[in-house]
Amino acid sequence: LRPGVIRNRKETSFTSAGSVRVAAPDTVVQPQAIVSAPATISAIDYLQLDARSSRGAAGRAFVYQWGVVPGGASQEAVMDILRALPTGASVVTIPHEIIVAGET
């Protein structure tokens, strides 16, 4: 122990140093994205996409990244919603006003 490196206010503590080898796990956990959404919605419903059931984060918080497939009349409006999401948002709500039937 090296004295005087880190001590508590009463100076009754001791310091120590050491190392340990860390190995990769035998089985690597693969993340699995699970997004739930209604199969159909009416013309006045919001569309909610929920990824909270995703698995395989190995004890860490997931980082969610949402996007859209290019094309369609509402693409830019949906992207505006996605850009406005807080970091790590696991749920996306798209208002009915920008949903185009058979397209969005």
C-alpha positions, 0 to 999 in steps of 0.5 A: 500500500502506498501511503498518502495517495488517497485518504479520507478526512480523518486519515484513517484510510489506506490506499491500494493498487492492482489489476485484473484480467477481463475476458469476453463472455463465452456467449456474446449477447446479440441485441434483438429489436422488438417494435410493437405497433397496431396492425391497423389504425383508423383515420383519427388514430395516432400511430405509436411504435414501441421498442421497449420490449427489445432484448439483449442489451446485456445490462446496459441501456439501449440506444434507439435510432429511428428512421424511415424508408425514403419515399412517400408524401409524409416522409419529411414530416415523419423525419421531423418527428424523429429528429425531435425525439429525446435521446434514447426515446423508445416510443414514437407517436405519429399523429394522424394528420400526417399519415397517408393511408396505404403509404406511411 
